[in-house]
Amino acid sequence: MTRDELLQHILRGRLLLVGEFRGAHAESAGYVDQRTGEAVSYVRAIYLVECACRGILDRAIIRQKRLGVEEPEQVKFPYEKGKLYAFFLEGFKLERGHFSGWIGDRGPEPIETGEEVDGAPSGAPPPLNLVSSQTTPQSV
Amino acid sequence: MTKSKAAFLFASRTLGKDNRLFMWTFTFKDLLSVKDTRKKWNYLLTLLLRAWPMLQGLRVFELHEEHGLHVHLVTNSFIDVNRARVLAEKAGWGRIHVKRIPAERVSYLAKYLSKERVECLKRWRLWAAFGAGWNPTKVKDVISDSVFSRIYRACKEWQAWTGKGRFFERMALVRMLLIKTIEEGWEIGFGPCGKPYWMCCDEELEWRHCDFEAPF
């Protein structure tokens, strides 16, 4: 996905989270009835994403139910650690400073980074929330 | 899926063992408050159990967007709908609808348990079993099985947690270990190199004991 496509999704109001992929794990999650031994289970993928959705760089956990998959081993994660991905969220919750989200069938999509994320054109003024050490005296 | 919904599904499987289930819907002509509906449901259930003492089933409350609170019922035995209608009228209920369903369709009712709980239904039992002679699954009978719960159980053993104290601090520790487990590829419920948590030093787990809890 290019940056323009990403922007289009945002402008359309899609709920998405962009972050650096840090790892993933597939699990067989579910519940077991202790009395009868019966179980309801499903395969779920857990993605670990590094992002700054609360202003500070933190890990977010995103879950995805994998319908039609019987074994966690069948789930493949062809994602590159450290690369930026967009997650199309179905929902999320922010509890005590921890972000947890869940996505539907649409998996993480890589974002093509043609240029540096924080790069600014040469000669552009610094962002307002940054203080330049050249103009601020360090000691009086 | 919540634990409560899982317990409901297990209970419905027990109820539908002989594959003969009936789904009932009880509604009102007029829109009633949630509390009044509950009172009327209790009265109706009393009347139904008096008329059919062997009646077994599950009830689910559904707060409809337009029609207020109504009750869905699954029973495993046939009861005379005309007699049930008389009892429902006596208890102040309006329309009754009944339909025979295959046992596997009972999960349809579980969708009402997936809805986000509205404020007025907080602390309510959204579903309940009724009738004597059967042993429905309770929420406490259900155990969750996931990476998170397995790490939680390992931490519980390591930290000798008892009771429910410092809940949020526990959750923060388990979440941190979940993140480390995925990122570092650790075995579930173990630290680096397959070591049990109690054998790992704080630096290995990158864990520092924290005395405060995040306020939001």
Interface residues (C-beta under 8 A of the other chain):
Chain A: R22 G23 A24 H25 E27 S28 A29 G30 Y31 V32 D33 Q34 R35 T36 E38 A39 V40 S41 R44 I46 L48 R59 I61 R96 G97 H98
Chain B: M1 K3 A6 A7 L9 F10 R13 T14 N135 T137 D141 V142 I143 S144 D145 S146 V147 F168 M171 A172 R175 L178 I179 T181 I182 E183 E184 G185 E213 A214 P215 F216
